[in-house]
Amino acid sequence: MPNFIATSLKNLEYPFGNDEAQFLWSAKAGEENLIYTMAKDCEFFITVKGKKDNYVIKGEKLTRPARLGVLQKALISFRDLNVNAVKSQAIAIKNEKQLQAKEFILSDVQFLDLLQTTKFKRIFVEIGFGSGRHLLYQARNNPEVLVVGIEVYKPSCEQVNNLAKDQNLKNIALLNLDARLVLSLIESNSIEKVFLHFPIPWEKSEKRRVVSASFAKEVQRILAVGAKFELRSDDRGYTDFTIGHFLNLPDAQIQIYKDRFLEVSSKYEDRWVRQNKNIYDMIFTNELDSPKQSLKGDFEFGNIDKELVAAKFENKIFKGDDYFLHVERLYKKENGDLLIRVAFGSFYRPEHCYILITPNEANYFIKKPLLTSENLKAHECLREYLTCKIS
């Protein structure tokens, strides 16, 4: 994460800025200041944390822009405009490509828009695509298919984005998100294939595995009738673990292979083959016509008493059967408006958001939560907390 350490700030009055970035206002909690920033077509926070002679300035992780170069330019602008002296820095814009939008990397909102407007009638999904060999192979050999890749490691997304651009592919969408969250956004019976190749086994921590009982149910829900989920792994234990979860599904049909040849292999598979390790495949075919998801609700708050929220605020966690709410921190603007940071939703796919409370209204700020059943329940809990109906 790009950052720098300053020994002295000018403390300019907000708003200020230049052609690269605008710094509109700040909100403070303890020794941390959130600076609301707009640069290019992005809005996000940068943080100024510390005290005299040692201020750490960096991007705020929950809202940081997908394009690293945009954040770097904003930090450089803040440094040049509002800092007297710099102790150290780690900011390096190597080239203008860092400022360019990654055309294949989509946010959750952009992905939802794509699913609603896409002209592709067939969709493949690959979870944890790594170097992208298999994903790019599928895209090249199936130009009529939209190939969706999900990967939590951001450099992999950027690398595959560049490779797809170099190969002039037009049928790829990349998501730097948790796969469990992405699957919950996809319509029932809409996917033709789901690939999970060489996931980390997490032998000592099954809870960290991609595959779980709920994962298997979500995969079956999004698969069309006759569509397939394919696991490929060098780990026998993980393969057996996955088979067990998918066998528990209704109308389960499973095929199992050992050392099956594929035309494309990952760098990990090449390594395992050189070590004479066995490779296992499990293919689940879905025969269930799942009902469509039906979620109703909104993320409105109604009337909120700002002064009462400020007086009664405390860091607190609420837990339901399938959701949680963590009210984490309260920031205050100079004009008295409040900014609250929260985490909530599913235990397995939490969201992090900010709520801006002004004299007239309260709204999610910068981004709204995704429409999931867990988020709706957590939002209702948050609304009751802010209206002081629960404490």
Backbone torsions as a table, in degrees:
resi	resn	phi	psi	omega
1	MET	NA	124.1	178.8
2	PRO	-64.1	142.2	-179.4
3	ASN	-162.9	169.7	168.9
4	PHE	-150.4	160.9	179.9
5	ILE	-116.1	125.6	-179.0
6	ALA	-110.6	148.2	176.5
7	THR	-98.3	-16.0	-177.8
8	SER	-155.8	134.9	178.4
9	LEU	-110.9	151.3	176.2
10	LYS	-81.0	-22.6	-179.4
11	ASN	56.3	53.1	176.6
12	LEU	-63.0	153.8	176.9
13	GLU	-79.0	135.5	178.5
14	TYR	-81.1	148.0	-1.8
15	PRO	-85.3	156.8	171.6
16	PHE	-151.2	169.2	180.0
17	GLY	165.6	-169.3	177.8
18	ASN	-146.0	-164.3	-177.3
19	ASP	-67.1	-22.6	-176.7
20	GLU	-86.9	-35.6	-174.6
21	ALA	-157.2	150.2	175.7
22	GLN	-120.2	132.3	179.6
23	PHE	-111.2	108.0	-163.1
24	LEU	-93.1	-40.6	177.3
25	TRP	-163.1	168.5	178.1
26	SER	-128.7	156.2	175.1
27	ALA	-135.3	136.4	-169.6
28	LYS	-117.5	140.7	171.3
29	ALA	-142.8	112.4	-176.7
30	GLY	60.7	-126.6	-179.7
31	GLU	-92.6	6.4	-177.2
32	GLU	-107.4	131.4	172.9
33	ASN	-114.4	130.4	170.9
34	LEU	-97.0	127.1	-179.9
35	ILE	-108.5	114.4	178.6
36	TYR	-72.1	120.6	-169.5
37	THR	-125.5	140.3	171.9
38	MET	-124.9	128.3	-179.8
39	ALA	-147.2	135.9	-172.8
40	LYS	53.6	-125.2	177.6
41	ASP	-108.7	24.5	-175.8
42	CYS	-112.8	149.5	170.8
43	GLU	-127.9	136.9	-174.7
44	PHE	-166.0	174.9	174.5
45	PHE	-105.3	144.9	160.0
46	ILE	-112.1	154.9	-177.5
47	THR	-113.6	141.4	171.4
48	VAL	-119.6	112.9	-173.3
49	LYS	-129.2	134.9	177.8
50	GLY	131.9	-164.5	178.9
51	LYS	-141.6	-171.3	-172.0
52	LYS	-45.0	132.0	177.1
53	ASP	77.6	-3.3	-178.8
54	ASN	-155.7	82.7	178.0
55	TYR	-107.6	121.6	176.5
56	VAL	-95.3	122.7	-178.4
57	ILE	-117.1	123.5	-178.3
58	LYS	-156.8	175.9	176.7
59	GLY	-75.5	143.5	176.7
60	GLU	-80.8	127.6	-166.2
61	LYS	-67.2	-29.3	-175.8
62	LEU	-75.0	-27.4	-175.3
63	THR	-116.5	2.3	-172.8
64	ARG	-58.8	142.4	-177.5
65	PRO	-69.3	154.1	179.7
66	ALA	-65.7	-31.9	179.9
67	ARG	-87.3	110.8	-177.2
68	LEU	-60.2	-35.8	-178.5
69	GLY	-62.4	-32.1	178.5
70	VAL	-65.1	-44.0	177.5
71	LEU	-63.8	-41.7	-179.6
72	GLN	-62.8	-43.5	177.8
73	LYS	-61.1	-40.7	179.8
74	ALA	-65.2	-41.6	178.6
75	LEU	-64.5	-39.8	177.9
76	ILE	-63.4	-41.6	178.6
77	SER	-63.5	-44.4	179.1
78	PHE	-62.2	-42.0	178.1
79	ARG	-60.4	-48.3	-175.9
80	ASP	-68.5	-31.8	-175.7
81	LEU	-89.9	-34.1	-165.6
82	ASN	-127.3	15.0	-178.3
83	VAL	-123.9	133.8	176.9
84	ASN	-84.9	-41.5	-175.8
85	ALA	-146.9	137.9	-178.7
86	VAL	-111.3	129.7	178.4
87	LYS	-84.8	-44.7	178.8
88	SER	-158.3	161.6	179.5
89	GLN	-154.6	152.1	175.6
90	ALA	-133.5	72.9	179.8
91	ILE	-132.9	119.7	-178.3
92	ALA	-147.2	106.0	174.7
93	ILE	-88.9	105.8	-174.4
94	LYS	-72.9	-37.8	179.3
95	ASN	-161.2	171.7	-176.8
96	GLU	-69.0	-14.9	178.5
97	LYS	-60.7	-28.0	179.5
98	GLN	-66.6	-21.2	179.7
99	LEU	-90.0	-15.5	-175.3
100	GLN	-80.7	146.5	176.4
101	ALA	-66.5	140.1	174.9
102	LYS	-86.6	103.2	-166.4
103	GLU	-63.6	-23.1	-178.6
104	PHE	-96.9	-12.7	-179.1
105	ILE	-89.8	118.3	-173.6
106	LEU	-113.6	149.9	170.2
107	SER	-79.4	172.6	178.2
108	ASP	-61.6	-39.7	179.6
109	VAL	-66.7	-43.4	177.9
110	GLN	-63.0	-36.6	178.6
111	PHE	-65.1	-42.8	177.2
112	LEU	-61.0	-42.6	177.0
113	ASP	-60.7	-42.0	179.8
114	LEU	-62.2	-44.0	-179.7
115	LEU	-61.6	-32.4	-177.9
116	GLN	-81.8	-21.1	-174.1
117	THR	-117.4	-6.9	-173.4
118	THR	-62.2	145.3	176.5
119	LYS	-92.1	-7.9	178.2
120	PHE	-73.7	131.1	-179.4
121	LYS	-91.8	-12.6	179.1
122	ARG	-125.3	141.5	-178.0
123	ILE	-134.3	129.8	169.7
124	PHE	-107.1	149.6	176.0
125	VAL	-128.5	129.6	172.9
126	GLU	-118.4	128.7	-178.2
127	ILE	-102.3	124.0	179.8
128	GLY	70.0	63.2	-172.0
129	PHE	-81.3	-10.7	173.8
130	GLY	59.0	-121.6	-178.5
131	SER	-72.6	-14.3	174.1
132	GLY	88.6	5.6	-178.5
133	ARG	-55.8	-51.1	-176.7
134	HIS	-68.9	-41.2	-179.6
135	LEU	-62.0	-46.6	179.5
136	LEU	-65.5	-36.1	176.6
137	TYR	-61.4	-46.3	179.4
138	GLN	-62.6	-40.7	-179.7
139	ALA	-66.4	-42.1	179.7
140	ARG	-64.3	-40.5	-173.3
141	ASN	-89.6	-5.8	178.3
142	ASN	-135.6	66.8	-175.5
143	PRO	-63.0	-17.1	179.3
144	GLU	-88.4	0.5	-176.9
145	VAL	-109.9	137.3	170.3
146	LEU	-83.1	119.3	-178.1
147	VAL	-103.9	113.9	-177.1
148	VAL	-101.8	123.9	177.9
149	GLY	-110.5	134.2	179.8
150	ILE	-119.3	124.4	-175.5
151	GLU	-150.2	127.9	-178.6
152	VAL	-81.2	-16.0	-178.6
153	TYR	-90.0	106.4	-171.2
154	LYS	-59.2	-42.7	178.9
155	PRO	-57.4	-31.7	176.6
156	SER	-65.3	-41.2	178.0
157	CYS	-60.9	-44.6	-178.5
158	GLU	-66.9	-39.4	178.7
159	GLN	-63.8	-46.7	-178.5
160	VAL	-70.2	-33.3	174.1
161	ASN	-56.9	-46.1	-179.0
162	ASN	-67.7	-38.6	178.5
163	LEU	-66.3	-41.3	178.4
164	ALA	-62.9	-38.9	178.2
165	LYS	-66.4	-43.3	179.6
166	ASP	-63.1	-33.2	-178.9
167	GLN	-89.6	4.1	176.4
168	ASN	58.5	38.4	177.7
169	LEU	-83.3	144.5	-176.5
170	LYS	-121.4	4.1	-170.6
171	ASN	-123.7	38.2	-178.3
172	ILE	-123.7	141.5	170.3
173	ALA	-133.7	130.0	-176.6
174	LEU	-116.8	137.1	-177.3
175	LEU	-127.9	120.4	176.7
176	ASN	-92.2	67.4	-173.5
177	LEU	-140.6	168.5	174.0
178	ASP	-73.4	130.3	-176.6
179	ALA	-59.7	-34.2	-179.0
180	ARG	-63.4	-35.6	176.3
181	LEU	-68.9	-45.4	-177.3
182	VAL	-62.1	-43.9	-178.5
183	LEU	-60.2	-35.8	-178.9
184	SER	-67.4	-18.0	-179.0
185	LEU	-88.7	-13.6	-171.9
186	ILE	-88.4	138.6	180.0
187	GLU	-64.9	150.8	177.5
188	SER	-62.7	145.2	173.3
189	ASN	58.2	33.8	-174.8
190	SER	-115.3	-4.1	-174.9
191	ILE	-113.4	139.2	-178.3
192	GLU	-90.7	-36.8	179.4
193	LYS	-145.0	143.0	171.6
194	VAL	-125.4	124.6	179.9
195	PHE	-109.4	136.2	170.8
196	LEU	-134.1	99.2	-174.8
197	HIS	-108.6	123.0	174.8
198	PHE	53.2	55.3	174.7
199	PRO	-69.3	156.4	176.0
200	ILE	-64.6	127.4	-174.8
201	PRO	-67.9	-30.3	-176.6
202	TRP	46.1	58.2	-174.2
203	GLU	-59.6	-32.1	-177.4
204	LYS	-96.8	2.5	-178.2
205	SER	-150.4	82.6	-177.3
206	GLU	-61.6	-27.2	-178.7
207	LYS	-64.3	-21.7	-178.8
208	ARG	-87.4	-5.2	-178.7
209	ARG	-71.0	149.5	174.8
210	VAL	-63.1	-45.2	-176.7
211	VAL	-78.1	135.8	175.3
212	SER	-156.4	176.5	177.6
213	ALA	-61.5	-43.6	-179.6
214	SER	-68.1	-35.7	177.2
215	PHE	-61.8	-46.1	-179.5
216	ALA	-60.3	-41.2	179.1
217	LYS	-64.6	-41.0	179.3
218	GLU	-66.6	-39.8	178.0
219	VAL	-61.7	-45.8	179.0
220	GLN	-62.2	-38.5	-179.1
221	ARG	-63.0	-42.1	-175.4
222	ILE	-81.9	-18.4	-179.2
223	LEU	-75.0	138.6	172.6
224	ALA	-70.5	163.4	176.4
225	VAL	-63.6	127.2	-177.2
226	GLY	89.6	-6.1	-180.0
227	ALA	-81.1	166.1	-168.7
228	LYS	-129.9	146.6	167.8
229	PHE	-110.1	130.6	-176.7
230	GLU	-122.8	117.6	170.8
231	LEU	-99.9	135.5	173.0
232	ARG	-130.9	125.5	-172.5
233	SER	-151.1	151.5	172.9
234	ASP	-94.2	-2.7	-174.4
235	ASP	-104.7	112.0	-177.7
236	ARG	-62.8	-41.2	-179.4
237	GLY	-61.6	-43.2	179.7
238	TYR	-66.1	-37.7	178.7
239	THR	-63.2	-46.6	178.5
240	ASP	-62.5	-39.5	178.2
241	PHE	-60.0	-44.5	-179.8
242	THR	-67.9	-43.0	178.1
243	ILE	-57.4	-43.2	-179.5
244	GLY	-59.0	-44.3	-179.4
245	HIS	-68.1	-39.7	-178.3
246	PHE	-76.5	-26.9	174.8
247	LEU	-67.6	-23.5	179.4
248	ASN	-76.8	-9.8	179.2
249	LEU	-76.8	151.8	176.6
250	PRO	-67.6	146.9	177.8
251	ASP	55.1	39.3	-177.3
252	ALA	-74.8	130.2	172.5
253	GLN	-126.4	121.7	-173.3
254	ILE	-130.9	137.6	171.5
255	GLN	-116.2	142.7	-178.6
256	ILE	-127.7	134.7	179.4
257	TYR	-130.9	153.4	175.2
258	LYS	-126.4	127.4	178.9
259	ASP	56.2	44.0	176.8
260	ARG	-76.1	137.6	-179.6
261	PHE	-83.5	132.4	171.2
262	LEU	-120.9	151.1	-178.6
263	GLU	-68.6	-25.6	179.8
264	VAL	-121.5	140.7	179.9
265	SER	-133.8	153.3	177.4
266	SER	-85.1	167.1	178.1
267	LYS	-64.7	-30.4	177.9
268	TYR	-68.6	-43.1	178.6
269	GLU	-61.7	-42.4	177.5
270	ASP	-56.9	-40.5	179.9
271	ARG	-65.6	-45.2	-178.1
272	TRP	-65.3	-38.7	179.7
273	VAL	-63.5	-41.4	177.6
274	ARG	-62.3	-27.5	179.1
275	GLN	-91.0	7.7	179.1
276	ASN	60.9	32.9	175.5
277	LYS	-85.6	150.1	177.1
278	ASN	-78.9	148.8	176.5
279	ILE	-116.6	131.5	-175.6
280	TYR	-115.0	140.1	175.2
281	ASP	-122.3	135.5	171.0
282	MET	-125.2	124.2	-179.9
283	ILE	-118.5	117.4	177.9
284	PHE	-101.5	128.7	176.6
285	THR	-106.9	125.4	-177.5
286	ASN	-85.3	132.2	176.3
287	GLU	-121.6	11.4	-176.6
288	LEU	-103.2	129.7	174.5
289	ASP	-89.2	100.3	-173.1
290	SER	-80.0	145.7	176.7
291	PRO	-68.3	152.7	178.7
292	LYS	-70.4	149.3	175.5
293	GLN	-73.0	141.5	178.0
294	SER	-135.7	100.5	-179.7
295	LEU	-113.4	127.2	179.0
296	LYS	-125.8	137.8	179.3
297	GLY	150.6	174.8	178.0
298	ASP	-141.3	177.9	-178.7
299	PHE	-117.9	44.0	177.4
300	GLU	-92.9	157.5	-178.5
301	PHE	-111.8	-25.0	-173.7
302	GLY	75.8	-158.2	-177.2
303	ASN	-75.5	127.7	179.6
304	ILE	-124.8	130.5	177.9
305	ASP	-86.4	103.5	-175.5
306	LYS	-59.4	-42.8	-177.3
307	GLU	-67.2	-37.4	179.2
308	LEU	-68.3	-39.6	177.1
309	VAL	-60.9	-45.9	-179.3
310	ALA	-62.2	-38.3	-176.5
311	ALA	-73.3	-33.5	-173.8
312	LYS	-105.8	5.1	-175.6
313	PHE	-63.9	139.9	169.9
314	GLU	-155.0	149.8	175.7
315	ASN	-65.8	119.1	-172.6
316	LYS	-149.8	149.3	178.6
317	ILE	-118.6	132.9	174.5
318	PHE	-119.7	140.2	-179.1
319	LYS	-128.6	131.3	170.5
320	GLY	-107.0	-172.1	-179.5
321	ASP	-64.0	-38.7	-175.6
322	ASP	-132.4	18.4	178.9
323	TYR	-151.9	167.4	174.9
324	PHE	-144.3	164.2	172.9
325	LEU	-138.1	127.3	174.8
326	HIS	-121.3	107.6	175.4
327	VAL	-84.0	107.3	-164.9
328	GLU	-92.4	-52.5	-170.6
329	ARG	-152.7	147.6	177.8
330	LEU	-113.5	126.2	175.4
331	TYR	-112.1	149.1	179.0
332	LYS	-122.7	132.8	173.0
333	LYS	-82.8	163.2	-179.6
334	GLU	-62.4	-30.0	-179.6
335	ASN	-84.4	2.8	177.8
336	GLY	96.7	-10.7	176.3
337	ASP	-63.9	154.5	-176.0
338	LEU	-113.2	148.8	174.6
339	LEU	-130.7	122.5	-177.2
340	ILE	-116.5	131.7	175.6
341	ARG	-98.5	130.4	-179.3
342	VAL	-133.0	155.5	168.2
343	ALA	-124.0	138.7	-178.4
344	PHE	-165.4	178.3	177.5
345	GLY	107.8	-144.4	-179.4
346	SER	-72.8	149.0	176.0
347	PHE	-63.3	-29.7	-175.8
348	TYR	-94.4	-16.0	179.1
349	ARG	-143.2	67.2	-176.8
350	PRO	-68.8	151.1	172.8
351	GLU	-109.5	155.1	175.4
352	HIS	-126.0	129.7	-176.6
353	CYS	-143.0	165.0	171.7
354	TYR	-115.8	144.4	174.3
355	ILE	-118.9	125.9	177.5
356	LEU	-99.3	123.6	-178.3
357	ILE	-114.1	117.2	177.8
358	THR	-111.6	175.9	-179.9
359	PRO	-59.4	-25.8	-172.8
360	ASN	-103.7	-21.9	-174.3
361	GLU	-163.8	168.9	174.0
362	ALA	-130.9	133.8	-178.0
363	ASN	-145.1	151.7	169.4
364	TYR	-63.7	139.3	-173.0
365	PHE	-114.2	134.6	-177.3
366	ILE	75.8	-50.4	175.6
367	LYS	-147.2	147.6	175.1
368	LYS	-89.9	158.7	174.2
369	PRO	-68.0	160.1	174.5
370	LEU	-76.7	151.5	-177.5
371	LEU	-80.2	91.0	174.0
372	THR	-127.5	158.9	-178.0
373	SER	-62.9	-39.1	179.8
374	GLU	-66.3	-40.2	179.4
375	ASN	-66.5	-37.2	178.2
376	LEU	-64.2	-41.7	178.1
377	LYS	-65.3	-42.5	179.5
378	ALA	-66.1	-37.6	178.3
379	HIS	-62.5	-43.2	179.3
380	GLU	-62.5	-38.9	176.4
381	CYS	-63.7	-41.6	178.6
382	LEU	-65.1	-41.3	179.0
383	ARG	-60.7	-42.7	178.8
384	GLU	-67.1	-35.5	177.5
385	TYR	-64.7	-45.5	-177.6
386	LEU	-69.6	-26.3	176.0
387	THR	-91.8	6.9	174.4
388	CYS	63.5	28.8	174.8
389	LYS	-82.8	-22.7	173.7
390	ILE	-130.4	156.3	-179.4
391	SER	-148.2	NA	NA
